[in-house]
Amino acid sequence: MKPRMQISILFIMLPLVFLSAQAEPSFPADSLLSSGSVSVVRKAFILPISGWQRLSYNSSGLDCQFAPSCSNYGAGSIAEHGIILGPVMAADRIVRCNPMALEYHAKLGGKFYTDDFHIIDPVEPLKRSSGKSPVLAALMSAIIPGTGRIYADRSWDGIFGFIMFAMPAASAYNSRNDESTIAFSIYASAAAVFYGGEIYGAWRTAKYYQKVE
């Protein structure tokens, strides 16, 4: 993305962040936008999540199966871990929020559900022992995204993770020769985030999401 465009986006985002910070919190992510302990840069990344919640929280069809929801998880990850690791953690959660999530968590046993059957999955993972190697899982997904999750016994997470990485990566490749660099920058950034999410997600799956015998 060209410097002038980056500056233009910054000038658009900053006023929105400050306006959101002054508003009365209506949705969960709004509390982070109004928090004095969250930096302006992190708030700029949380702002689109706050906008998404205005849609998702008003539609029963977009109710997340996790607790906290993926949007709250993403906002919390960015607020706590910054604009590099935070989006990567959010990408990992998005991949795991697939039709197999409930079955995978049911196999773990223990108290992993809220009273209304949402899957408990905090930003800081619940500590569990594991017989899998987190380092090996991460290395496998670094070579071929998704394979580390498959090694850690979550094959469908691995398949979804590979798809989520491959789609923007293919789009970035196809748009690499376009006159405009905007599309390439967006697709390449998304691919990079989901690539990081696969490495982190494979490590996290092997380390924490294993059945304790």
C-alpha positions as CSV (number, residue, x, y, z in Angstrom):
1,M,0.0,0.0,0.0
2,K,1.4,3.4,-1.0
3,P,2.4,5.8,1.8
4,R,-0.2,8.4,0.8
5,M,-3.0,5.9,1.1
6,Q,-1.7,4.7,4.5
7,I,-1.7,8.3,5.7
8,S,-5.3,8.8,4.3
9,I,-6.5,5.7,6.1
10,L,-4.9,6.8,9.3
11,F,-6.6,10.2,9.1
12,I,-9.9,8.5,8.6
13,M,-9.5,5.9,11.4
14,L,-8.1,8.1,14.1
15,P,-11.2,10.4,14.3
16,L,-13.4,7.3,14.4
17,V,-11.4,5.9,17.2
18,F,-11.6,9.1,19.3
19,L,-15.4,9.4,18.6
20,S,-16.0,5.8,19.6
21,A,-13.9,6.4,22.8
22,Q,-16.3,9.3,23.8
23,A,-19.5,7.3,23.1
24,E,-21.3,5.4,25.8
25,P,-20.3,1.7,25.4
26,S,-23.2,-0.3,23.8
27,F,-21.4,-3.4,22.7
28,P,-18.6,-5.4,24.3
29,A,-15.8,-4.1,22.1
30,D,-16.9,-0.5,22.8
31,S,-15.5,-0.8,26.3
32,L,-12.0,-1.4,24.9
33,L,-12.4,1.6,22.6
34,S,-13.3,3.8,25.6
35,S,-10.6,2.3,27.8
36,G,-7.6,4.6,28.7
37,S,-5.3,1.6,29.0
38,V,-5.6,0.6,25.3
39,S,-3.4,2.4,22.8
40,V,-4.9,4.4,19.9
41,V,-3.2,2.1,17.4
42,R,-4.8,-1.0,19.0
43,K,-8.1,0.8,19.1
44,A,-7.8,1.4,15.4
45,F,-7.7,-2.4,14.9
46,I,-10.5,-3.0,17.4
47,L,-12.8,-0.4,15.7
48,P,-13.9,-2.7,12.8
49,I,-14.7,-5.4,15.3
50,S,-16.9,-2.9,17.2
51,G,-18.7,-2.2,13.9
52,W,-19.2,-5.9,13.2
53,Q,-20.8,-6.4,16.6
54,R,-23.5,-3.9,15.7
55,L,-24.5,-6.3,13.0
56,S,-23.8,-9.7,14.7
57,Y,-25.4,-8.8,18.0
58,N,-28.6,-7.8,16.3
59,S,-28.9,-11.0,14.2
60,S,-29.7,-14.4,15.8
61,G,-28.2,-16.1,12.8
62,L,-24.8,-14.7,13.6
63,D,-24.7,-15.9,17.2
64,C,-21.2,-17.4,18.0
65,Q,-20.9,-20.9,19.4
66,F,-18.0,-19.8,21.6
67,A,-17.7,-17.8,24.9
68,P,-16.3,-15.3,24.5
69,S,-17.6,-14.8,21.0
70,C,-15.1,-14.6,18.2
71,S,-15.5,-10.9,17.9
72,N,-14.9,-10.4,21.7
73,Y,-12.0,-12.9,21.5
74,G,-10.4,-10.9,18.6
75,A,-10.9,-7.6,20.3
76,G,-9.5,-8.9,23.6
77,S,-6.5,-10.5,21.8
78,I,-5.6,-7.2,20.1
79,A,-6.0,-5.2,23.3
80,E,-3.9,-7.7,25.3
81,H,-1.3,-8.8,22.8
82,G,-1.0,-6.0,20.2
83,I,-1.6,-5.6,16.5
84,I,0.7,-8.4,15.4
85,L,-0.1,-11.4,17.6
86,G,-3.6,-10.2,18.4
87,P,-4.9,-10.6,14.8
88,V,-3.1,-13.9,14.5
89,M,-4.8,-15.2,17.6
90,A,-8.1,-14.0,16.2
91,A,-7.5,-15.8,12.9
92,D,-6.8,-19.0,14.8
93,R,-10.2,-18.6,16.6
94,I,-12.1,-17.9,13.4
95,V,-10.7,-21.2,11.9
96,R,-11.7,-23.1,15.0
97,C,-15.3,-21.7,14.9
98,N,-16.4,-24.3,12.4
99,P,-19.1,-27.0,12.5
100,M,-16.8,-29.5,14.3
101,A,-16.0,-27.2,17.2
102,L,-18.6,-28.6,19.6
103,E,-17.6,-32.2,18.9
104,Y,-13.9,-31.4,19.3
105,H,-14.4,-29.7,22.7
106,A,-16.8,-32.4,23.8
107,K,-14.0,-34.9,23.5
108,L,-11.9,-32.9,25.9
109,G,-14.2,-33.6,28.8
110,G,-14.6,-31.4,31.9
111,K,-16.4,-28.1,32.2
112,F,-16.0,-26.6,28.8
113,Y,-19.5,-25.2,28.4
114,T,-21.5,-22.3,29.7
115,D,-25.0,-22.9,31.1
116,D,-26.4,-22.0,27.6
117,F,-24.0,-24.5,25.9
118,H,-21.5,-22.0,24.5
119,I,-18.0,-23.4,24.3
120,I,-15.7,-21.9,26.9
121,D,-12.5,-20.7,25.1
122,P,-10.8,-17.7,26.7
123,V,-8.0,-15.7,25.1
124,E,-5.6,-17.2,27.7
125,P,-6.1,-20.9,27.3
126,L,-7.2,-23.3,30.0
127,K,-4.1,-25.2,31.1
128,R,-4.1,-28.9,30.1
129,S,-1.4,-31.5,29.7
130,S,-0.7,-32.9,26.2
131,G,1.1,-35.8,24.6
132,K,1.6,-33.8,21.4
133,S,4.6,-31.6,20.5
134,P,3.6,-28.0,20.1
135,V,6.9,-27.2,18.4
136,L,6.5,-30.0,15.8
137,A,2.8,-28.9,15.2
138,A,3.9,-25.3,14.6
139,L,6.7,-26.4,12.2
140,M,4.4,-28.6,10.2
141,S,1.9,-25.7,9.7
142,A,4.7,-23.4,8.9
143,I,5.6,-25.7,6.0
144,I,2.0,-26.6,4.9
145,P,-0.7,-24.6,6.7
146,G,-3.2,-26.9,8.5
147,T,-1.0,-30.0,8.8
148,G,0.0,-29.1,12.4
149,R,-3.6,-29.1,13.4
150,I,-4.1,-32.5,11.7
151,Y,-1.2,-33.9,13.6
152,A,-2.8,-32.6,16.8
153,D,-5.9,-34.6,16.0
154,R,-8.1,-31.8,14.7
155,S,-8.2,-32.6,11.0
156,W,-11.2,-30.4,10.2
157,D,-9.6,-27.4,11.9
158,G,-6.6,-28.1,9.7
159,I,-8.7,-28.3,6.5
160,F,-10.6,-25.1,7.4
161,G,-7.3,-23.4,8.3
162,F,-5.7,-24.3,5.0
163,I,-8.7,-23.0,3.1
164,M,-8.7,-19.7,5.0
165,F,-5.1,-19.2,4.2
166,A,-5.2,-20.5,0.6
167,M,-8.2,-18.3,-0.6
168,P,-6.5,-14.8,0.1
169,A,-3.1,-16.2,-0.9
170,A,-4.5,-17.3,-4.3
171,S,-6.3,-13.9,-4.7
172,A,-3.1,-12.1,-3.8
173,Y,-1.1,-14.1,-6.4
174,N,-3.7,-13.4,-9.1
175,S,-3.8,-9.7,-8.3
176,R,0.0,-9.2,-8.1
177,N,0.3,-7.6,-11.6
178,D,-2.7,-5.3,-11.3
179,E,-2.1,-1.6,-11.7
180,S,-3.7,-1.0,-8.3
181,T,-1.8,-2.4,-5.3
182,I,-4.8,-2.0,-3.0
183,A,-6.4,-5.5,-3.7
184,F,-3.0,-7.2,-3.5
185,S,-2.2,-5.5,-0.2
186,I,-5.5,-6.5,1.3
187,Y,-5.3,-10.1,0.1
188,A,-1.6,-10.5,1.0
189,S,-2.2,-9.1,4.5
190,A,-5.1,-11.5,5.1
191,A,-3.0,-14.4,3.9
192,A,-0.2,-13.4,6.2
193,V,-2.5,-13.2,9.2
194,F,-4.1,-16.6,8.5
195,Y,-0.7,-18.1,7.9
196,G,0.4,-16.8,11.3
197,G,-2.9,-18.1,12.7
198,E,-2.1,-21.6,11.4
199,I,1.3,-21.7,13.0
200,Y,0.0,-20.3,16.3
201,G,-3.2,-22.4,16.1
202,A,-1.2,-25.6,15.6
203,W,1.0,-24.8,18.6
204,R,-2.0,-24.0,20.7
205,T,-3.9,-27.1,19.7
206,A,-1.1,-29.4,20.4
207,K,-0.3,-27.8,23.7
208,Y,-3.8,-27.2,25.2
209,Y,-6.5,-28.9,23.2
210,Q,-5.7,-32.5,23.9
211,K,-7.8,-35.0,25.9
212,V,-6.4,-35.6,29.4
213,E,-6.5,-39.3,30.2
